Amino acid sequence: MPDHEQEQKRPALLGTEMREATLPDGTQAVIVVQAGTSQSEVDEKAARLRRGTPEAK
């Protein structure tokens, strides 16, 4: 299947955005979060992903 057909079958990521995060050790990461997420939440989510801990609900 051509790449352009695969692109069309992927679900839309409406309401999300790619954001740059700064991890506690100072390294930078890019993660996908809900649009409008505060920068402090973006940084915390990236830190949790790095640690491998689940999100609090």
C-alpha positions in Angstrom: 0.0 0.0 0.0 1.5 3.4 -0.9 2.5 5.7 1.9 -0.2 8.3 1.0 -2.9 5.7 1.4 -1.6 4.8 4.8 -1.6 8.5 5.8 -5.3 8.7 4.9 -6.2 5.7 7.1 -4.5 7.1 10.3 -6.9 8.6 12.8 -6.8 12.4 13.1 -5.1 13.7 16.2 -7.5 16.6 16.6 -7.0 18.6 19.7 -3.4 17.5 20.2 -0.1 19.3 19.6 3.6 18.5 19.7 5.3 20.4 22.5 8.9 20.7 23.7 9.5 19.7 27.3 12.4 20.1 29.6 13.2 17.1 31.8 14.6 17.3 35.3 18.1 16.6 34.1 17.9 19.5 31.6 17.5 17.4 28.5 14.8 18.3 26.0 12.1 16.1 24.6 9.1 16.5 22.3 5.8 14.9 23.3 2.2 14.9 22.1 -0.2 16.4 24.5 -3.7 17.9 24.5 -3.9 21.3 22.9 -3.8 24.0 25.6 -1.8 22.0 28.2 0.3 24.3 30.4 4.0 24.1 30.0 4.5 22.9 33.6 2.1 20.0 32.9 4.0 19.2 29.6 7.2 19.1 31.5 5.7 16.9 34.3 4.2 14.5 31.7 7.5 14.1 30.0 9.2 13.4 33.3 6.7 10.7 34.1 7.1 9.1 30.7 10.9 9.2 31.3 10.5 7.5 34.7 8.0 5.1 33.3 5.3 5.9 36.0 1.6 6.0 35.2 -0.3 9.2 35.0 -2.4 10.1 38.0 -6.1 10.1 37.1 
